[in-house]
Amino acid sequence: MNNKQDYDVIVVGGGNAALCAALTARENGARVMLLERAPEDERGGNSGFAGGGMRFVYNNQEEVYKLVPDLSAAEIANTDFRTYTEERYFDDMYRVTQYRTNPDLAEVMIKNSTEVMHWMRTQGVRFIPRYARQTPDVNGKFEFFSPPTLGVAGEGRGLVDALYAAAARAGVEVRYRALVQSLLHDDDGVHGVKVRIEGKTTELRAKSVVLACGGFESNAEWRTRYLGAGWDLAKVRGTRFNTGDGIRMALEIGAQPYGNWSSAHAVGWDLNAPPYGDIEVGDGFSKFSYPLGIMVNADGHRFLDEGADFFHMTYAKYGKVILAQPGQFAWQVFDAKVLDILGPLYRIKKMTKVRANTLEELADKLEGVNKPQFLKTVEQFNAAVMTDVPFAQSVRDGRGTHGLAVPKSNWAQAISDGPFEAYAVTCGITFTFGGLKITTQGEVVDTEDRPIPGLYAAGELVGGIFYFNYPGGSGLINGAVYGRIAGRNATK
C-alpha cells in the first residue's frame, strides 16, 4: 500500500457504479483507490447478483447490432428488437414512479444510457439479447415486446468480473475487506476516509471521494425503521454488505437525505431461499412469470393484478405486496397451457415447487393455504375470464376478467388444464430507494442544497430517481451513468 496514503480519488464500494466511477477517474489521469468491504470472493455488491438486464435508448435495430456485433445472420433475420426511444423511456420512468422521479436526474440517465453501453463494451463487457428471459416466439420470429432488450453475458457475475478485469488493466488499486467508517471532513470539504482494512484502521487521504456502496437493504434495523413493520422479515436478494454505511457517513457531515425512504425494489423470491443472496444462484430465486397465472395468499385469495403490465414494469413493487400477506408468502399457480412458456428461472434446481394432476390434489400440496377458499377462488377466477378476447403473450392483450374484486387486466386464462404447478414465494428486497441528494454532476449536496466539496455519489445510495417501483434494467444503467459522471467530475 502507498506509504503516503494519498490519492486523487477514493471510491467507496465495489459494484457496477463504483467500478464505472473508478475506471472513468482513471481514464482522466487520476490515481484511484477502490475500497470494497467484501472479501474478494464476494466482491461486486448487488451487481454480482443481478440478472444483468440493461435498459437503454435505441431508435433502430442497427443501434442494437452495434452492441452485439457477433449476432449471426440467422439471428438478425429471426429477431425483431423493435425500438426504445427516449420518449418511451421517459414515459416508463414517469409512469412507474407515479411522476415523482427527479426529472433532471432521470433525463441525464436516459440521455446517456446508449453512450454508457458502448463505453462498457470498450471495458470488456459483452452484451447478448435476452431471448430466454423476455421474448416469445411469435410466428417463427422472436419479438422483443418490452425492454430490457440486451443483458450482460454471464449476468451480474459476468458484469462484475469484466469490470474488475478492466480495473486491473487500468491500474486501479483495489483493497478488499475494507470497511470505511467515516469521511475525513472539515469546513473546506471532504479529504479522504477513515477505513479498517483487514482489521487495521487507517486514514486514506484524497482530493475527492465517490460513495457508491449501495443502500441499506441488508440492515434489518434500518429496513424496519424506514420501510416499516415486517420488513425485518424480508429476504435479501443480494450482498450482505449493503448496510447503509455510505449514506450514514454522508448524513453525519450534513448531506441531504432525499428520495423515497419508505420504499424499495422488492420482488417475488423463493420462499426457502437463504437470508442473503447465493452467488452461485444469482438472480435464480426470482419468479417473474406470474402474469401467466394467478397468485394466492394463505387465506386462498388473490390479492394483486398479475396482468397489470409486463413483468418488467411490476415485479419490483410486488415483493412489497407479498410481504404484506398473512405469513409473508404466496403461491404462484399455473396450468398446463403455460408450463412450456414459463421463464428459465422456473427450471432451476433450488426452488419450492409442487405439481399435481388435479386442482384438488394441488390444493392439498399448497402448504399453509386455505384449501376450500383456494378452490373457490380458482372457480370464480375461471368464470370471470374474458374468453372472447384472444390470448397474446407478446402484447398487452386486454384478455382480462370481469366482476372480480381483484381484476386481472391481461393474459387471463382459466386455471383448468392439468397438470398444474405452483411455486412458493416471499419478498426478496434488492435495494432501497431513499438515499443522498446529488446534482446532475454527481455532487452530494448538503441540507442547504450546496455541493459538499470533494464528495460525489452514484448508484443505489442516491435518492430521487426511483419511487415505489422502477422499470426493469434501469438500475444497472443508472449506476453506470452516474458512476461515470461522478468519476469524471471527481478528477476536476
C-alpha positions, -999 to 999 in steps of 0.1 A, spaced: 0 0 0 12 35 -7 30 48 24 19 84 18 -17 71 16 -26 99 -8 -48 95 -39 -67 117 -63 -99 98 -60 -111 72 -34 -141 52 -45 -161 35 -17 -179 4 -30 -172 -25 -52 -201 -29 -76 -211 -16 -110 -214 21 -101 -182 20 -81 -162 3 -108 -176 27 -135 -165 56 -113 -131 42 -107 -124 34 -143 -136 68 -155 -115 86 -129 -85 66 -141 -92 74 -177 -90 111 -166 -55 106 -152 -64 102 -115 -47 79 -91 -76 58 -78 -82 36 -48 -113 14 -47 -123 2 -13 -145 -29 -13 -160 -40 20 -165 -76 10 -137 -102 6 -126 -108 -29 -147 -139 -35 -178 -119 -26 -169 -87 -44 -193 -67 -66 -221 -57 -43 -256 -62 -56 -243 -61 -91 -229 -96 -88 -264 -109 -80 -282 -90 -108 -299 -105 -138 -278 -83 -160 -306 -65 -179 -297 -31 -194 -325 -6 -203 -311 18 -229 -323 40 -257 -322 28 -293 -340 42 -322 -335 14 -347 -323 -22 -348 -289 -12 -363 -281 5 -330 -286 -28 -312 -264 -47 -337 -235 -24 -329 -237 -35 -293 -240 -72 -302 -218 -74 -334 -214 -112 -331 -251 -119 -339 -254 -144 -367 -272 -136 -399 -299 -161 -389 -304 -144 -355 -307 -110 -372 -332 -123 -397 -353 -141 -370 -353 -113 -343 -373 -81 -341 -358 -59 -315 -383 -31 -322 -372 3 -308 -370 20 -275 -369 58 -278 -361 85 -253 -398 93 -252 -408 58 -243 -381 56 -216 -393 89 -201 -429 77 -202 -420 44 -184 -400 62 -158 -427 87 -150 -455 62 -151 -439 36 -127 -426 62 -103 -460 79 -103 -444 111 -118 -422 116 -87 -388 108 -103 -365 138 -103 -368 149 -140 -333 163 -142 -317 132 -128 -339 109 -150 -331 129 -181 -293 125 -176 -297 88 -170 -319 83 -201 -299 106 -225 -266 89 -215 -279 53 -215 -267 44 -250 -233 61 -247 -226 42 -214 -234 9 -231 -208 15 -258 -183 26 -232 -189 -6 -212 -181 -26 -243 -147 -9 -245 -141 -21 -210 -147 -57 -220 -183 -61 -210 -201 -83 -235 -239 -80 -242 -263 -106 -255 -300 -105 -264 -323 -116 -236 -340 -143 -256 -348 -167 -228 -359 -141 -203 -383 -120 -223 -393 -130 -258 -419 -154 -270 -415 -169 -305 -443 -152 -325 -449 -167 -359 -414 -181 -361 -397 -148 -351 -385 -136 -317 -402 -103 -309 -388 -81 -280 -421 -68 -267 -406 -50 -237 -371 -38 -226 -346 -46 -214 -336 -60 -248 -300 -67 -240 -283 -82 -210 -247 -88 -199 -232 -121 -208 -228 -140 -176 -254 -118 -160 -243 -99 -128 -213 -120 -122 -201 -116 -158 -205 -78 -154 -185 -77 -122 -157 -99 -135 -154 -79 -167 -152 -45 -148 -127 -58 -123 -105 -71 -151 -107 -37 -167 -98 -20 -134 -67 -42 -131 -56 -34 -167 -62 3 -160 -41 3 -128 -69 10 -103 -58 0 -68 -83 -23 -50 -85 -32 -14 -108 -59 -1 -122 -63 34 -121 -25 36 -148 -12 59 -150 26 55 -161 40 88 -163 78 82 -153 107 59 -124 130 67 -141 163 66 -137 199 76 -150 233 65 -133 230 32 -150 197 23 -141 160 22 -104 150 21 -105 112 25 -118 84 46 -112 65 78 -111 28 70 -104 -5 86 -86 -28 61 -80 -64 71 -87 -55 107 -64 -24 108 -77 11 110 -60 39 90 -68 72 73 -65 75 35 -65 110 20 -77 120 -14 -88 151 -33 -122 136 -38 -143 107 -25 -170 89 -45 -196 70 -24 -210 40 -44 -216 14 -17 -253 6 -20 -284 12 0 -295 -1 34 -314 -32 23 -291 -56 43 -296 -37 75 -327 -52 92 -329 -24 118 -329 3 91 -354 -16 70 -378 -16 99 -371 20 108 -376 34 73 -397 8 54 -420 -2 82 -431 -31 103 -424 -65 88 -395 -55 66 -371 -71 90 -386 -104 78 -377 -99 41 -350 -119 25 -321 -100 8 -316 -108 -28 -280 -96 -30 -250 -89 -9 -249 -89 29 -226 -59 30 -251 -31 19 -259 -18 54 -262 19 46 -227 29 57 -222 53 28 -255 70 35 -248 72 72 -213 87 69 -226 113 44 -255 123 66 -231 127 95 -213 156 78 -245 173 67 -255 156 34 -292 159 25 -314 128 27 -336 125 -4 -360 103 -23 -384 75 -14 -371 63 20 -402 43 27 -400 21 -4 -376 -3 -21 -371 -26 -51 -386 -59 -38 -397 -89 -58 -413 -123 -55 -384 -145 -43 -383 -182 -35 -398 -189 -1 -370 -211 11 -341 -191 -3 -313 -182 21 -315 -149 40 -290 -133 17 -281 -138 -19 -264 -170 -31 -237 -160 -55 -239 -194 -73 -277 -190 -79 -275 -152 -85 -309 -140 -97 -323 -175 -99 -346 -174 -70 -367 -147 -87 -401 -159 -101 -413 -134 -128 -438 -154 -149 -467 -146 -126 -486 -127 -155 -493 -161 -170 -511 -175 -139 -526 -164 -106 -511 -157 -71 -529 -167 -39 -521 -160 -3 -525 -181 29 -562 -173 30 -566 -187 -5 -574 -153 -20 -559 -135 -50 -545 -101 -38 -530 -83 -68 -534 -79 -106 -510 -104 -120 -516 -90 -155 -514 -52 -148 -484 -49 -172 -454 -67 -185 -435 -81 -155 -405 -57 -160 -429 -29 -150 -444 -46 -119 -420 -71 -104 -400 -46 -84 -431 -35 -65 -449 -68 -60 -424 -80 -34 -438 -54 -10 -473 -66 -16 -463 -103 -10 -446 -92 23 -479 -77 35 -498 -110 31 -505 -134 60 -473 -153 68 -454 -131 43 -458 -156 14 -478 -165 -16 -481 -193 -42 -479 -187 -80 -502 -211 -97 -501 -222 -134 -519 -248 -155 -507 -269 -184 -515 -242 -210 -485 -221 -199 -460 -245 -184 -439 -246 -216 -435 -208 -217 -426 -202 -180 -393 -184 -178 -360 -202 -172 -360 -192 -135 -387 -218 -131 -364 -246 -141 -335 -242 -116 -328 -270 -91 -332 -249 -60 -369 -239 -57 -401 -245 -37 -424 -262 -62 -454 -286 -62 -470 -304 -91 -504 -322 -93 -527 -336 -120 -559 -321 -104 -568 -289 -86 -579 -309 -56 -545 -326 -54 -527 -293 -59 -547 -277 -31 -536 -304 -8 -499 -296 -16 -501 -258 -12 -487 -257 23 -502 -231 45 -531 -222 22 -568 -225 30 -579 -253 6 -617 -246 3 -611 -209 -3 -584 -216 -28 -607 -239 -49 -634 -213 -47 -610 -186 -58 -600 -206 -88 -636 -214 -97 -646 -177 -95 -615 -167 -115 -621 -192 -143 -657 -180 -146 -646 -144 -149 -621 -148 -178 -630 -129 -209 -628 -158 -233 -639 -138 -262 -606 -119 -262 -577 -138 -278 -546 -146 -257 -514 -129 -270 -483 -130 -248 -463 -105 -268 -486 -76 -263 -509 -63 -235 -537 -83 -249 -566 -70 -229 -577 -105 -221 -588 -98 -185 -615 -107 -161 -649 -91 -152 -667 -89 -120 -638 -97 -96 -628 -76 -66 -592 -80 -77 -591 -80 -115 -566 -94 -139 -561 -70 -168 -542 -90 -193 -532 -126 -201 -561 -141 -181 -567 -178 -188 -587 -203 -168 -567 -224 -144 -583 -256 -157 -560 -279 -175 -537 -304 -157 -510 -309 -148 -508 -279 -125 -477 -263 -109 -473 -239 -81 -443 -220 -67 -440 -206 -32 -426 -170 -30 -419 -144 -3 -404 -109 -5 -369 -105 -17 -355 -70 -13 -330 -58 -39 -322 -22 -30 -337 8 -12 -349 39 -29 -341 65 -3 -306 80 -1 -284 110 -8 -293 140 -29 -269 147 -58 -267 172 -86 -267 161 -122 -229 163 -119 -229 136 -92 -221 161 -64 -235 153 -30 -254 183 -16 -259 194 19 -292 204 36 -290 238 20 -286 224 -15 -250 233 -17 -225 208 -31 -202 194 -5 -167 199 -19 -149 167 -27 -179 144 -22 -197 125 -50 -221 96 -52 -236 71 -76 -257 40 -77 -282 26 -52 -274 51 -24 -286 80 -45 -322 90 -38 -347 108 -61 -346 86 -92 -369 56 -83 -401 59 -63 -424 29 -55 -412 9 -84 -387 10 -113 -385 -1 -150 -366 -33 -151 -330 -29 -163 -327 8 -153 -309 1 -121 -276 -10 -137 -278 17 -163 -284 43 -135 -253 31 -117 -232 31 -148 -242 65 -160 -238 83 -127 -207 63 -118 -191 77 -150 -203 112 -142 -191 110 -106 -157 95 -116 -152 122 -142 -161 152 -120 -142 138 -90 -110 143 -110 -116 180 -116 
